Amino acid sequence: MTHLFILNAFAGIVDATPEIKAQIEALQMPNAVIEYTQKAGDAEHIARRYAEQGDELRVYACGGDGTANEALHGILGFENAALGVIPVGTGNDYVRSLPGETKDFLDIAKMVHGATIRVDLLKCGDRYALNVVSVGYDCEVADRAQKNKRLPMMSAVLAYRLAIVQCLLTKRKHTFTPYADGKMIPIAKGFKSQMLAVAAKGKYYGGGIKATPYAALDDGLIDFMAIPTVPISYFAWMFGAFTRGEHIDHPKGKTFIQHQKCKTLKIDNHGAIKVSIDGEMFVMQDPEITVVPNALDVIIPVKN
């Protein structure tokens, strides 16, 4: 078995690759290989190159959810390969839904000796998601945060918080209509536009926001949640409940938040719309999302 570590030095606030590399070298595994990404797309190409060799392979994506998503696309279709996520990025949301403590995913020894579980994926266009596909306000926030990060003296956390405020004023209203398993999901009575919609396998996105608390990685279903454009006066209480995963069952939230399980989801926007797939931005025409059951082996750390 080959243990391939793909290190992204550009992920996260601080470069964690020296520490990860030291852990790998301390294990003195003759079958361990370290590769570094230099630009977007490298993790996919590296993972595919090793998967194509046909040997049993474990790929460890050492970065954020975007690095993990790239590595996923490199090993899709290769039954000899399994994916491990070493969460040293900014958000690190996917591992929050996996069995085990987040800190154990950072322990290389526990990961290389870990077991695998079989999980579902989401498919949107020709792209796949481990965790979440989203449209609307939160997608605009992610896009704006990436732009804010380019500003001088701007940390990732500050960039995201600034984007929340910026988009709250300008990007809350959207006109898409969701269809779950072919049936239109009408907007809640009294509302005229949509704020955001999330199709999920994992429970968290946006750096720890528990948007879909009832999502499961292996139930063969999409967990769909949508919020209409609420007044700014609602936002303070709703954001707190949203972050904690209490919004769906909140007495006030029950009156307007849409939530259901489905196998297919279409976002009808009568044209192009920004789509976030595991935090990476795409523009798609009326995207359709499907679940791909039992699609991937994911590594979880060994228990103490």
N, C-alpha and C positions, 0 to 999 in steps of 0.2 A: 504493500500500500504506500502511495506517495502522499505526503502531507504538504500541500502547497499553500504558502502564506502570501497573500497579496496585500502589500502595505501601501496605504495612501497617506503620504506625509502632509497632504494639504487638507485632510479632514480634521474637523474639530478646531478648537481655539488654540490648543497647544499641540505641537508635533509629538505624538506618542510613539512613533516608530522606533526610536532608540530603545525604549523600555520593552516594547514587544520583541524586538530583535534579540535583546539580551535574554529574555525568557526562553525564546526558541533555542538559542545557542547553548543555554545552560542545560537543556534536556539532552543534548548531544545525540540527536536522532540522525542516523545516516540517510534516512529516507525523507528528510525535511528539505524543502526548497523555498527560498525567499525571493520574491519578485516585487519590484516597485512600480507603481503607476506614475506616469509623467503628465498625462492629460486625460480628459474625459474619454471614456470608451476603452481605455487600456485594460481595466479589470476584466471586461468581457472577452477581449482578445486573448489575454493571458490564460484565463480559465479554459477557454475553448481549446487552445493549443495543447494543454496538458490532457484535457478530457479525451481528445481525439487519439491519444496514444493507446487508449484502451485498457490501461492498468487501473486497478482499484484506486480511487482518488478521493481525498478529502481536501476541499478548497476552503480556506479560512479568509474571509473578507475582513481585513483590518482597516476599518474606516467608519463611515456613517452608513445610513440606510441607502444612500445613493450608490456607494461602493458595493454593498451587498446586492443591490438590484442589478448592477452591471455583471457581477460574478454569476448571478442567477442566469442571466441571458447567455452566458458562456457555457453553462453546463446543461441547459435545458435539452432534454432528449437523450442524455447520456446516463444510462442506468448504472454505470460504474462510478458515478460521482455523487458526492454529498456536499452540502453547503454548511459552513459554520460562520457565525457572525461574531467578530471581536469588536465590540461597540466603542470605538474611540472617535466618533464623529460628534456633530453638534446635537442632533435630536436623539438618536439611538432608540427609536420607538419600537422597532420590531421585537427585540429581545424581551421587552416588558411583557409581552404576551406569551412567551415561551416558558416552559417549566424550568424552575430554578431561579436563583438569585442573580440579579444583573451583574454583581461583582464577580460571580463565578465564570461568567462569559469572558472576563478579562484575564482569567487565570489560564495560561496556555497549557499547562500540565493537565488541568481538569478537562479542557476541551479535547485534547488529543486522545484522552482515554475515555471520552464521553460516548454515550449511545446516540442513536439516531431515531427520530420520529418522522412519520410521514405526514405531510401537510398539503393543503390545497393552495392554489394560486388563483389570482384574478387575471383575466385577459381583457385588454382594452385595445382595439385595433390590432396592431402587430406587436404590442408591448405587453409584458406581464408584470404583475405586482405581487410582492410578498405580503404587503401590509394593507395599503389604502390607495384608492383612486378617489379623487375629490374634484369638485368644481365649485365656482362661486367665490364668496368672500375670502375663505381661508386659502384658496388657491391664489387669489390676488395678493394676499398677505405674504405667502411664500415667495411669490415673484418679486414683490416690492422689497422684501427683506434681503434677497440676493443682491438687488441693486444698492440697497443701503450699505451692505457690507463693503462696498468699494469706496465708501466715503472715508476720509482720514480719521483715525482714532476711533473707528466704529467696531465694537465687539459684536460677535454673533448674537448674543442675548439682547443687546441694546438695539441692534438692527431689526430684530424681530418685534420687539416691543414698540419701536417707532412705527413699524409697518402696520401694526394693529391699529394704531391711532390714525395714521394716514388713510388707510383703507376704510376705516369706520366712517369717515366723512365723505368718501367718494366712491366706494366700491361695494356698497351693501345691497344694491338692487340689481337682480338678474331675472331674465325672462324665460329660463329653461323650464321644460315640463318633463318630469320623470315618468317612465313607464316600467313597472315591475312585472315580469313574466307576461308582458304584452298588455297589461291593464294600466291605464293612466292613473296616476296618483294625484288627485286634485289638491290644490293648495288649500290650506286651512281657511275656514270662513272668516271674512273680515280682513284678509290680507290680499295684496295685489301683486306682489313679486316675491321671488325666492332669494334667500340670503346665501345659503350653502347647501350642498348635498355631499354625502360621503358614502362610498361603497367600500366595505372593509372585510378583511379576514382577521386582522389584529384589533385590539381594543384601543390603542393609543396612536396619536399622531401629533405633529406640531410641537414636539419636545415635551411630551408627557401629558397632553390633553386626552382625557378618557372619553373620546367622542362616541364610541360604540361599545359600551360596557357589556353587551350581550353577544358580541362577536366571538366566533370560535374558529380556530385554525384548521379544523379537520371535520366540520359538519356538512361539507358539500354545499354550503349555501352562502350567498352574499348577505351581509348585514347592512341594510340600507337605512340611512338616517338623513332627514332634511329639515331645515329650519327656514321659515319664511322671513322676509325682511321685517324685523322687529324695530320699534322705535328705539332711538338711542337711550331713552330712559330705562328700557328693559335690559340694556346690555350689561350693566354692572352685575346684577344678580344672576343673569343668565350665564355670563362668562365664568363666574365662580362655580356654578352648578355644572356647567359644561366641562370645565377642567377636572372636576372630581368625578364625573360620570353620573351625576344625579339629575341631569336635565330631562331625560326621557320620562322618569317617574315623578318628577316634580309636579305638584298640583297645578301650577300655572303652565308649566311646559306641556303637560298632557293635552291642553286645549289647542295647541298649534304645532307641536313638533310631530313630524311623521316618522314612523319607525316600523320596519317589517323585514322579514327574511324572504329572499327570492333566489332564483337561479339565473335570471337574466335581468339586466337593467339597461334601459336606453335613456339617454339624456337628450331630449329633443330641444335644440336651441334654434332651429330653422337656419342652421349654418354653423360657422366656426365658433369654437369656445375653447378657452384655456382649460387644460386638464393637468392635474398634478398626479403623477404616478410614483408612489414611494418618494415624494418630495421633488421629483424631477419634472420640469415643465414641458408640456407639449401643446400644440394647437391642433384640434381635431374637428371634423365635421360630424355633429350629432353622434357622439361616441356611444358605442354599445359595449357593455361590460358583461362578461360571462364568468362563471366559476369553473375552474379546472380541478376536479376532485383528485385527491391522492396523487399529487403530481411531483412531489419533491421530497427527498430525504434531507432533513435538517439536523445538525449536530447539537446536542445539549450537553452541558458539562456534567461530568461524573459527580455523584453525590459524595459527601464526606463519609 
